[in-house]
């Protein structure tokens, strides 16, 4: 490892540690960075029995770590793989099959749309993890079948991705892996934001098809901003909405984001007449990472997007490896242990973000993480949406 890389990693650890002591909120136009105590995760032992309240207001109790876990959408499956819980997973959706070995698990997706209740039941899970993409009606049907189900709220920013990862770790007995995954995400977001702090921010858009575009108040928007881009649609609306042709042409993005599933948009109007297409300024991204709110998605999407938008400012040496993030967690845990010993019997554990995440949950989501979008849009964009969450 080069001296330059060592120095950058040490600086990142220092910045993240300082953020844990007390971070000052940044201006609305600034790139999001890791803030508050959550930015330095500690590898605390998971405790059972555990009770957490989910997005439906249900208190979910587990007496011991679940041996058999079924996931109904790919984002939470990705989290399980990332935190060291892959061996516990017995069922996944079809769009999680990009994960190593996931094709060997039972595919619980419906042949038409959504989740097959009977297939989920057949996996005999101790716990079902259901992202916001899974409808409340499906969650209720699974519970009626006698299953223990935790339903997640929609993740619209890095904080909520971090909270979801922490909760998955707590529920499955993988707290250390969750802490490492979150530290890895935070460090790489910090690296990209630091590299592009003084950069000119090119205008960029991510069209999904069916005239839908990614706006503000989404985790994809945060990834664009952290990577040194200006998400033009964020000034028009929040969430995932239709943008008419005239607005697209007036914004005239300098860059467009595309995946293998959305390249057809570039050949159609209005995008074919934008300067991004005319200049071949297309940033190709991996849909399984770009559209799924999970730590690995954030790390690789931010890394690749930053390198494409600002190749002179960000390179491979800025990337923080998972091993380096794990070392940061181990170091912080050792410090916490020492502080606890000094504090004596009066020391109390810090609160987790799990209860806050559940308390703020909006359960009226029937499209995978996209909020209350019209049913016709779901049919047009079903593949993109399912891969997103």
C-alpha beads as a LAMMPS data file, in Angstrom:
LAMMPS data file: protein, C-alpha beads

389 atoms
388 bonds

1 atom types
1 bond types

-500.0 500.0 xlo xhi
-500.0 500.0 ylo yhi
-500.0 500.0 zlo zhi

Masses

1 110.0

Atoms # bond

1 1 1 0.000 0.000 0.000
2 1 1 1.384 3.408 -0.941
3 1 1 2.249 6.138 1.554
4 1 1 -0.393 8.303 -0.146
5 1 1 -3.020 5.641 0.481
6 1 1 -1.953 5.167 4.129
7 1 1 -2.224 8.897 4.668
8 1 1 -5.670 9.124 3.119
9 1 1 -6.980 6.236 5.211
10 1 1 -5.633 7.802 8.410
11 1 1 -7.208 11.127 7.481
12 1 1 -10.531 9.394 6.834
13 1 1 -10.413 7.656 10.199
14 1 1 -9.644 10.976 11.880
15 1 1 -12.502 12.745 10.065
16 1 1 -15.011 10.017 10.875
17 1 1 -13.894 9.963 14.505
18 1 1 -14.260 13.734 14.771
19 1 1 -17.729 13.449 13.258
20 1 1 -18.656 11.084 16.070
21 1 1 -17.630 13.675 18.660
22 1 1 -19.810 16.384 17.203
23 1 1 -20.416 17.261 13.585
24 1 1 -21.683 20.577 12.258
25 1 1 -24.529 20.233 9.735
26 1 1 -23.451 21.106 6.213
27 1 1 -25.227 23.448 3.843
28 1 1 -28.033 21.980 1.786
29 1 1 -25.944 22.038 -1.386
30 1 1 -22.941 20.323 0.183
31 1 1 -22.149 16.661 -0.314
32 1 1 -23.544 14.397 2.439
33 1 1 -20.934 12.920 4.734
34 1 1 -20.918 10.591 7.719
35 1 1 -22.162 12.465 10.788
36 1 1 -23.029 11.928 14.439
37 1 1 -22.218 8.879 16.544
38 1 1 -23.550 6.454 13.933
39 1 1 -20.569 7.247 11.692
40 1 1 -18.239 5.210 13.919
41 1 1 -19.927 1.890 14.478
42 1 1 -18.948 -0.299 17.411
43 1 1 -18.881 -4.066 17.232
44 1 1 -21.244 -4.622 20.152
45 1 1 -22.470 -8.107 20.998
46 1 1 -26.011 -8.828 19.875
47 1 1 -28.392 -9.484 22.748
48 1 1 -31.327 -11.901 22.776
49 1 1 -34.186 -11.947 23.399
50 1 1 -34.732 -8.806 21.352
51 1 1 -37.886 -6.830 20.545
52 1 1 -37.991 -4.189 17.805
53 1 1 -40.980 -2.320 16.392
54 1 1 -41.200 -2.434 12.597
55 1 1 -42.695 -0.132 9.959
56 1 1 -46.213 -1.509 10.502
57 1 1 -46.071 -0.802 14.240
58 1 1 -45.696 -4.510 15.022
59 1 1 -43.448 -5.513 17.918
60 1 1 -41.205 -8.266 16.566
61 1 1 -39.630 -10.461 19.247
62 1 1 -36.922 -13.075 18.776
63 1 1 -35.824 -15.242 21.685
64 1 1 -32.605 -16.340 19.980
65 1 1 -30.714 -15.699 16.729
66 1 1 -32.721 -17.090 13.783
67 1 1 -31.187 -20.081 12.033
68 1 1 -33.417 -19.749 8.961
69 1 1 -34.039 -16.324 7.391
70 1 1 -36.050 -15.568 4.251
71 1 1 -35.735 -12.231 2.437
72 1 1 -38.513 -10.982 0.183
73 1 1 -36.542 -8.394 -1.833
74 1 1 -32.886 -8.106 -2.880
75 1 1 -31.728 -5.104 -0.820
76 1 1 -32.054 -6.885 2.510
77 1 1 -30.570 -10.044 0.996
78 1 1 -27.558 -7.971 -0.014
79 1 1 -27.306 -6.720 3.563
80 1 1 -27.365 -10.295 4.899
81 1 1 -24.538 -11.269 2.538
82 1 1 -22.532 -8.179 3.494
83 1 1 -22.791 -8.618 7.263
84 1 1 -21.893 -12.303 7.308
85 1 1 -25.397 -13.773 7.455
86 1 1 -25.562 -15.493 4.062
87 1 1 -25.550 -18.994 5.557
88 1 1 -28.699 -18.194 7.516
89 1 1 -30.651 -17.245 4.387
90 1 1 -32.911 -20.004 3.034
91 1 1 -35.115 -17.957 0.674
92 1 1 -34.627 -14.914 -1.567
93 1 1 -36.343 -13.122 -4.414
94 1 1 -35.292 -13.749 -8.010
95 1 1 -33.502 -10.397 -8.253
96 1 1 -31.114 -11.345 -5.451
97 1 1 -29.545 -14.068 -7.570
98 1 1 -26.566 -11.876 -8.436
99 1 1 -25.304 -12.600 -4.908
100 1 1 -22.817 -15.456 -4.685
101 1 1 -24.735 -18.658 -3.960
102 1 1 -28.173 -17.004 -3.824
103 1 1 -29.381 -19.129 -6.723
104 1 1 -29.162 -22.127 -4.382
105 1 1 -31.788 -20.638 -2.060
106 1 1 -35.523 -21.009 -2.619
107 1 1 -36.846 -18.377 -5.019
108 1 1 -39.888 -16.897 -3.248
109 1 1 -40.875 -14.460 -6.011
110 1 1 -44.301 -14.687 -7.579
111 1 1 -44.410 -15.648 -11.251
112 1 1 -46.319 -12.420 -11.883
113 1 1 -45.545 -9.665 -9.390
114 1 1 -44.451 -9.618 -5.762
115 1 1 -43.989 -12.461 -3.290
116 1 1 -45.378 -15.994 -3.351
117 1 1 -46.763 -16.589 0.158
118 1 1 -46.746 -20.381 -0.164
119 1 1 -43.103 -20.438 -1.228
120 1 1 -42.088 -18.242 1.699
121 1 1 -43.947 -20.554 4.091
122 1 1 -42.243 -23.583 2.496
123 1 1 -38.816 -22.264 3.532
124 1 1 -39.846 -22.672 7.200
125 1 1 -38.148 -19.428 8.249
126 1 1 -37.557 -18.343 11.825
127 1 1 -37.639 -14.776 10.503
128 1 1 -38.794 -13.061 7.321
129 1 1 -37.082 -9.783 6.428
130 1 1 -39.338 -7.672 4.211
131 1 1 -38.112 -4.361 2.723
132 1 1 -40.566 -1.577 1.924
133 1 1 -41.008 -3.056 -1.555
134 1 1 -43.055 -5.822 0.026
135 1 1 -46.600 -4.580 0.502
136 1 1 -48.272 -4.359 3.889
137 1 1 -50.900 -6.775 2.584
138 1 1 -48.195 -9.354 1.847
139 1 1 -46.656 -8.854 5.288
140 1 1 -50.064 -9.399 6.913
141 1 1 -50.625 -12.542 4.848
142 1 1 -47.262 -13.930 5.956
143 1 1 -48.117 -13.193 9.572
144 1 1 -51.502 -14.836 9.166
145 1 1 -49.586 -17.915 8.013
146 1 1 -47.815 -17.936 11.373
147 1 1 -44.494 -16.384 10.341
148 1 1 -42.438 -13.787 12.190
149 1 1 -41.967 -10.836 9.809
150 1 1 -40.033 -7.578 10.194
151 1 1 -41.149 -4.919 7.679
152 1 1 -38.710 -2.103 6.925
153 1 1 -39.538 1.526 6.081
154 1 1 -38.332 3.041 2.816
155 1 1 -34.669 4.076 2.901
156 1 1 -34.348 7.579 1.416
157 1 1 -30.857 8.523 2.615
158 1 1 -27.606 7.130 3.976
159 1 1 -28.778 7.385 7.583
160 1 1 -31.744 5.136 6.831
161 1 1 -29.560 2.640 4.955
162 1 1 -27.298 2.580 8.010
163 1 1 -30.263 2.087 10.346
164 1 1 -31.673 -0.771 8.258
165 1 1 -28.282 -2.498 8.276
166 1 1 -27.996 -2.118 12.045
167 1 1 -31.482 -3.582 12.521
168 1 1 -30.760 -6.574 10.268
169 1 1 -27.611 -7.207 12.320
170 1 1 -29.511 -7.001 15.601
171 1 1 -32.316 -9.302 14.468
172 1 1 -30.025 -11.958 12.996
173 1 1 -27.143 -11.911 15.488
174 1 1 -24.700 -10.230 13.094
175 1 1 -24.075 -6.942 14.923
176 1 1 -20.333 -6.905 14.321
177 1 1 -20.758 -7.469 10.598
178 1 1 -23.382 -4.723 10.441
179 1 1 -21.066 -2.303 12.218
180 1 1 -18.256 -3.091 9.785
181 1 1 -20.527 -2.712 6.750
182 1 1 -21.759 0.668 7.956
183 1 1 -18.235 1.882 8.732
184 1 1 -17.157 0.787 5.249
185 1 1 -20.031 2.720 3.688
186 1 1 -19.410 5.842 5.772
187 1 1 -15.670 5.899 5.070
188 1 1 -16.134 5.650 1.312
189 1 1 -18.865 8.289 1.218
190 1 1 -16.491 10.513 3.183
191 1 1 -13.659 9.743 0.750
192 1 1 -15.719 10.697 -2.292
193 1 1 -17.178 13.822 -0.693
194 1 1 -13.728 14.944 0.456
195 1 1 -12.180 14.393 -2.979
196 1 1 -14.876 16.475 -4.679
197 1 1 -15.385 19.223 -2.084
198 1 1 -14.085 22.025 -4.328
199 1 1 -15.022 20.466 -7.659
200 1 1 -17.394 21.897 -10.219
201 1 1 -20.550 19.823 -9.984
202 1 1 -21.830 18.699 -13.403
203 1 1 -25.581 18.476 -13.947
204 1 1 -26.717 14.857 -14.042
205 1 1 -29.980 12.922 -14.327
206 1 1 -31.013 9.301 -13.899
207 1 1 -34.028 8.482 -16.132
208 1 1 -35.733 5.208 -15.271
209 1 1 -38.037 4.776 -18.246
210 1 1 -41.708 5.538 -18.620
211 1 1 -40.805 9.242 -18.190
212 1 1 -39.814 8.608 -14.545
213 1 1 -36.697 10.290 -13.147
214 1 1 -34.883 10.073 -9.802
215 1 1 -35.498 13.245 -7.783
216 1 1 -34.476 14.498 -4.369
217 1 1 -35.069 12.853 -0.987
218 1 1 -33.819 9.496 -2.282
219 1 1 -30.717 7.507 -1.419
220 1 1 -29.770 7.594 -5.122
221 1 1 -29.851 11.398 -4.978
222 1 1 -27.496 11.278 -1.997
223 1 1 -25.111 9.052 -3.918
224 1 1 -25.082 11.506 -6.824
225 1 1 -24.350 14.437 -4.512
226 1 1 -21.675 12.552 -2.553
227 1 1 -20.013 11.729 -5.885
228 1 1 -19.709 15.388 -6.832
229 1 1 -22.714 15.612 -9.126
230 1 1 -25.700 17.944 -9.241
231 1 1 -28.936 15.967 -9.498
232 1 1 -30.941 18.357 -11.659
233 1 1 -34.255 16.647 -10.983
234 1 1 -33.929 17.306 -7.249
235 1 1 -34.809 20.962 -7.832
236 1 1 -38.027 19.851 -9.548
237 1 1 -39.418 17.239 -7.130
238 1 1 -38.668 14.648 -4.463
239 1 1 -38.886 10.922 -4.960
240 1 1 -39.440 9.204 -8.301
241 1 1 -41.780 11.126 -10.570
242 1 1 -42.640 11.764 -14.190
243 1 1 -40.765 14.617 -15.877
244 1 1 -42.130 16.021 -19.118
245 1 1 -39.999 16.367 -22.222
246 1 1 -39.833 20.173 -22.130
247 1 1 -38.343 20.184 -18.626
248 1 1 -35.768 17.548 -19.551
249 1 1 -34.659 19.596 -22.567
250 1 1 -34.546 22.816 -20.584
251 1 1 -32.369 21.215 -17.893
252 1 1 -30.194 19.627 -20.618
253 1 1 -28.070 17.383 -18.340
254 1 1 -24.356 17.230 -18.902
255 1 1 -24.321 13.569 -17.835
256 1 1 -26.915 10.800 -17.787
257 1 1 -26.824 7.701 -15.595
258 1 1 -27.878 4.453 -17.257
259 1 1 -27.950 0.736 -16.493
260 1 1 -28.253 -2.202 -18.858
261 1 1 -32.004 -2.159 -18.209
262 1 1 -32.453 1.543 -19.008
263 1 1 -30.214 2.188 -22.024
264 1 1 -33.265 2.211 -24.300
265 1 1 -34.167 5.598 -22.808
266 1 1 -31.070 7.156 -24.361
267 1 1 -32.291 6.393 -27.874
268 1 1 -35.645 8.057 -27.318
269 1 1 -36.715 11.661 -27.051
270 1 1 -36.188 13.843 -25.153
271 1 1 -32.919 12.261 -23.934
272 1 1 -31.571 11.615 -27.421
273 1 1 -31.437 15.414 -27.906
274 1 1 -29.589 16.205 -24.664
275 1 1 -25.952 17.214 -24.669
276 1 1 -25.200 14.153 -22.521
277 1 1 -26.180 11.795 -25.329
278 1 1 -24.721 14.024 -28.035
279 1 1 -21.378 14.055 -26.178
280 1 1 -21.624 10.376 -25.205
281 1 1 -21.404 11.430 -21.549
282 1 1 -23.209 8.369 -20.227
283 1 1 -22.250 6.900 -16.853
284 1 1 -23.028 3.178 -16.984
285 1 1 -23.780 1.705 -13.566
286 1 1 -24.576 -1.736 -12.164
287 1 1 -28.328 -1.814 -11.531
288 1 1 -28.093 -4.248 -8.613
289 1 1 -25.975 -1.720 -6.717
290 1 1 -27.366 1.558 -7.977
291 1 1 -31.002 0.709 -7.234
292 1 1 -30.738 -1.229 -3.977
293 1 1 -30.375 0.652 -0.655
294 1 1 -27.629 -1.274 1.126
295 1 1 -24.009 -0.572 2.176
296 1 1 -22.346 -2.441 -0.692
297 1 1 -24.582 -0.600 -3.155
298 1 1 -23.582 2.767 -1.730
299 1 1 -19.870 1.936 -1.629
300 1 1 -19.540 0.705 -5.211
301 1 1 -21.987 3.163 -6.755
302 1 1 -20.353 6.179 -5.114
303 1 1 -16.887 4.891 -6.009
304 1 1 -17.734 4.320 -9.673
305 1 1 -19.801 7.469 -10.117
306 1 1 -17.124 9.677 -8.531
307 1 1 -14.405 8.149 -10.692
308 1 1 -16.480 8.799 -13.842
309 1 1 -17.447 12.376 -12.977
310 1 1 -14.103 13.454 -11.475
311 1 1 -11.295 11.200 -12.735
312 1 1 -8.692 13.857 -11.970
313 1 1 -9.760 14.146 -8.329
314 1 1 -10.641 10.587 -7.319
315 1 1 -8.803 7.355 -8.034
316 1 1 -8.373 3.835 -6.671
317 1 1 -6.152 4.990 -3.824
318 1 1 -9.085 6.929 -2.358
319 1 1 -11.106 3.738 -1.924
320 1 1 -11.316 2.392 1.634
321 1 1 -11.288 -1.395 1.763
322 1 1 -13.589 -3.473 3.924
323 1 1 -10.571 -4.639 5.953
324 1 1 -9.600 -1.048 6.719
325 1 1 -13.157 -0.266 7.801
326 1 1 -13.181 -3.367 10.023
327 1 1 -9.966 -2.190 11.659
328 1 1 -11.642 1.135 12.365
329 1 1 -14.545 -0.647 14.075
330 1 1 -12.193 -2.847 16.107
331 1 1 -10.195 0.191 17.211
332 1 1 -13.313 2.076 18.233
333 1 1 -14.683 -0.954 20.089
334 1 1 -11.461 -1.267 22.058
335 1 1 -11.693 2.404 23.006
336 1 1 -15.316 1.974 24.068
337 1 1 -14.419 -1.054 26.208
338 1 1 -11.726 0.941 27.959
339 1 1 -14.112 3.846 28.551
340 1 1 -16.750 1.476 29.951
341 1 1 -14.252 -0.058 32.376
342 1 1 -13.287 3.415 33.590
343 1 1 -16.931 4.418 33.993
344 1 1 -17.701 1.564 36.379
345 1 1 -21.198 0.311 37.166
346 1 1 -22.819 3.621 36.196
347 1 1 -22.021 3.143 32.510
348 1 1 -25.063 2.648 30.260
349 1 1 -25.145 1.430 26.654
350 1 1 -25.944 3.950 23.945
351 1 1 -29.309 3.770 22.224
352 1 1 -29.490 2.158 18.828
353 1 1 -31.200 3.720 15.825
354 1 1 -33.649 0.843 15.485
355 1 1 -36.531 2.365 17.453
356 1 1 -36.169 5.707 15.664
357 1 1 -36.276 3.997 12.282
358 1 1 -39.444 2.133 13.197
359 1 1 -41.125 5.150 14.715
360 1 1 -40.714 7.272 11.586
361 1 1 -41.823 4.532 9.208
362 1 1 -44.203 5.233 6.354
363 1 1 -45.929 1.972 5.482
364 1 1 -47.990 3.177 2.534
365 1 1 -45.427 1.966 0.014
366 1 1 -46.516 -0.578 -2.566
367 1 1 -43.781 -0.014 -5.137
368 1 1 -40.254 -1.108 -4.163
369 1 1 -38.953 1.930 -2.328
370 1 1 -40.522 4.341 -4.794
371 1 1 -43.387 5.620 -2.645
372 1 1 -47.017 5.779 -3.872
373 1 1 -46.406 5.638 -7.635
374 1 1 -49.308 4.822 -9.960
375 1 1 -49.994 1.161 -10.692
376 1 1 -49.389 1.615 -14.406
377 1 1 -45.888 2.842 -13.651
378 1 1 -45.288 -0.312 -11.654
379 1 1 -46.044 -2.407 -14.700
380 1 1 -43.749 -0.329 -16.910
381 1 1 -40.862 -0.309 -14.454
382 1 1 -41.344 -3.515 -12.469
383 1 1 -37.921 -4.967 -13.277
384 1 1 -36.123 -1.759 -12.369
385 1 1 -38.133 -1.328 -9.191
386 1 1 -37.690 -4.844 -7.906
387 1 1 -33.956 -4.617 -8.455
388 1 1 -33.965 -1.314 -6.613
389 1 1 -35.202 -2.760 -3.314

Bonds

1 1 1 2
2 1 2 3
3 1 3 4
4 1 4 5
5 1 5 6
6 1 6 7
7 1 7 8
8 1 8 9
9 1 9 10
10 1 10 11
11 1 11 12
12 1 12 13
13 1 13 14
14 1 14 15
15 1 15 16
16 1 16 17
17 1 17 18
18 1 18 19
19 1 19 20
20 1 20 21
21 1 21 22
22 1 22 23
23 1 23 24
24 1 24 25
25 1 25 26
26 1 26 27
27 1 27 28
28 1 28 29
29 1 29 30
30 1 30 31
31 1 31 32
32 1 32 33
33 1 33 34
34 1 34 35
35 1 35 36
36 1 36 37
37 1 37 38
38 1 38 39
39 1 39 40
40 1 40 41
41 1 41 42
42 1 42 43
43 1 43 44
44 1 44 45
45 1 45 46
46 1 46 47
47 1 47 48
48 1 48 49
49 1 49 50
50 1 50 51
51 1 51 52
52 1 52 53
53 1 53 54
54 1 54 55
55 1 55 56
56 1 56 57
57 1 57 58
58 1 58 59
59 1 59 60
60 1 60 61
61 1 61 62
62 1 62 63
63 1 63 64
64 1 64 65
65 1 65 66
66 1 66 67
67 1 67 68
68 1 68 69
69 1 69 70
70 1 70 71
71 1 71 72
72 1 72 73
73 1 73 74
74 1 74 75
75 1 75 76
76 1 76 77
77 1 77 78
78 1 78 79
79 1 79 80
80 1 80 81
81 1 81 82
82 1 82 83
83 1 83 84
84 1 84 85
85 1 85 86
86 1 86 87
87 1 87 88
88 1 88 89
89 1 89 90
90 1 90 91
91 1 91 92
92 1 92 93
93 1 93 94
94 1 94 95
95 1 95 96
96 1 96 97
97 1 97 98
98 1 98 99
99 1 99 100
100 1 100 101
101 1 101 102
102 1 102 103
103 1 103 104
104 1 104 105
105 1 105 106
106 1 106 107
107 1 107 108
108 1 108 109
109 1 109 110
110 1 110 111
111 1 111 112
112 1 112 113
113 1 113 114
114 1 114 115
115 1 115 116
116 1 116 117
117 1 117 118
118 1 118 119
119 1 119 120
120 1 120 121
121 1 121 122
122 1 122 123
123 1 123 124
124 1 124 125
125 1 125 126
126 1 126 127
127 1 127 128
128 1 128 129
129 1 129 130
130 1 130 131
131 1 131 132
132 1 132 133
133 1 133 134
134 1 134 135
135 1 135 136
136 1 136 137
137 1 137 138
138 1 138 139
139 1 139 140
140 1 140 141
141 1 141 142
142 1 142 143
143 1 143 144
144 1 144 145
145 1 145 146
146 1 146 147
147 1 147 148
148 1 148 149
149 1 149 150
150 1 150 151
151 1 151 152
152 1 152 153
153 1 153 154
154 1 154 155
155 1 155 156
156 1 156 157
157 1 157 158
158 1 158 159
159 1 159 160
160 1 160 161
161 1 161 162
162 1 162 163
163 1 163 164
164 1 164 165
165 1 165 166
166 1 166 167
167 1 167 168
168 1 168 169
169 1 169 170
170 1 170 171
171 1 171 172
172 1 172 173
173 1 173 174
174 1 174 175
175 1 175 176
176 1 176 177
177 1 177 178
178 1 178 179
179 1 179 180
180 1 180 181
181 1 181 182
182 1 182 183
183 1 183 184
184 1 184 185
185 1 185 186
186 1 186 187
187 1 187 188
188 1 188 189
189 1 189 190
190 1 190 191
191 1 191 192
192 1 192 193
193 1 193 194
194 1 194 195
195 1 195 196
196 1 196 197
197 1 197 198
198 1 198 199
199 1 199 200
200 1 200 201
201 1 201 202
202 1 202 203
203 1 203 204
204 1 204 205
205 1 205 206
206 1 206 207
207 1 207 208
208 1 208 209
209 1 209 210
210 1 210 211
211 1 211 212
212 1 212 213
213 1 213 214
214 1 214 215
215 1 215 216
216 1 216 217
217 1 217 218
218 1 218 219
219 1 219 220
220 1 220 221
221 1 221 222
222 1 222 223
223 1 223 224
224 1 224 225
225 1 225 226
226 1 226 227
227 1 227 228
228 1 228 229
229 1 229 230
230 1 230 231
231 1 231 232
232 1 232 233
233 1 233 234
234 1 234 235
235 1 235 236
236 1 236 237
237 1 237 238
238 1 238 239
239 1 239 240
240 1 240 241
241 1 241 242
242 1 242 243
243 1 243 244
244 1 244 245
245 1 245 246
246 1 246 247
247 1 247 248
248 1 248 249
249 1 249 250
250 1 250 251
251 1 251 252
252 1 252 253
253 1 253 254
254 1 254 255
255 1 255 256
256 1 256 257
257 1 257 258
258 1 258 259
259 1 259 260
260 1 260 261
261 1 261 262
262 1 262 263
263 1 263 264
264 1 264 265
265 1 265 266
266 1 266 267
267 1 267 268
268 1 268 269
269 1 269 270
270 1 270 271
271 1 271 272
272 1 272 273
273 1 273 274
274 1 274 275
275 1 275 276
276 1 276 277
277 1 277 278
278 1 278 279
279 1 279 280
280 1 280 281
281 1 281 282
282 1 282 283
283 1 283 284
284 1 284 285
285 1 285 286
286 1 286 287
287 1 287 288
288 1 288 289
289 1 289 290
290 1 290 291
291 1 291 292
292 1 292 293
293 1 293 294
294 1 294 295
295 1 295 296
296 1 296 297
297 1 297 298
298 1 298 299
299 1 299 300
300 1 300 301
301 1 301 302
302 1 302 303
303 1 303 304
304 1 304 305
305 1 305 306
306 1 306 307
307 1 307 308
308 1 308 309
309 1 309 310
310 1 310 311
311 1 311 312
312 1 312 313
313 1 313 314
314 1 314 315
315 1 315 316
316 1 316 317
317 1 317 318
318 1 318 319
319 1 319 320
320 1 320 321
321 1 321 322
322 1 322 323
323 1 323 324
324 1 324 325
325 1 325 326
326 1 326 327
327 1 327 328
328 1 328 329
329 1 329 330
330 1 330 331
331 1 331 332
332 1 332 333
333 1 333 334
334 1 334 335
335 1 335 336
336 1 336 337
337 1 337 338
338 1 338 339
339 1 339 340
340 1 340 341
341 1 341 342
342 1 342 343
343 1 343 344
344 1 344 345
345 1 345 346
346 1 346 347
347 1 347 348
348 1 348 349
349 1 349 350
350 1 350 351
351 1 351 352
352 1 352 353
353 1 353 354
354 1 354 355
355 1 355 356
356 1 356 357
357 1 357 358
358 1 358 359
359 1 359 360
360 1 360 361
361 1 361 362
362 1 362 363
363 1 363 364
364 1 364 365
365 1 365 366
366 1 366 367
367 1 367 368
368 1 368 369
369 1 369 370
370 1 370 371
371 1 371 372
372 1 372 373
373 1 373 374
374 1 374 375
375 1 375 376
376 1 376 377
377 1 377 378
378 1 378 379
379 1 379 380
380 1 380 381
381 1 381 382
382 1 382 383
383 1 383 384
384 1 384 385
385 1 385 386
386 1 386 387
387 1 387 388
388 1 388 389
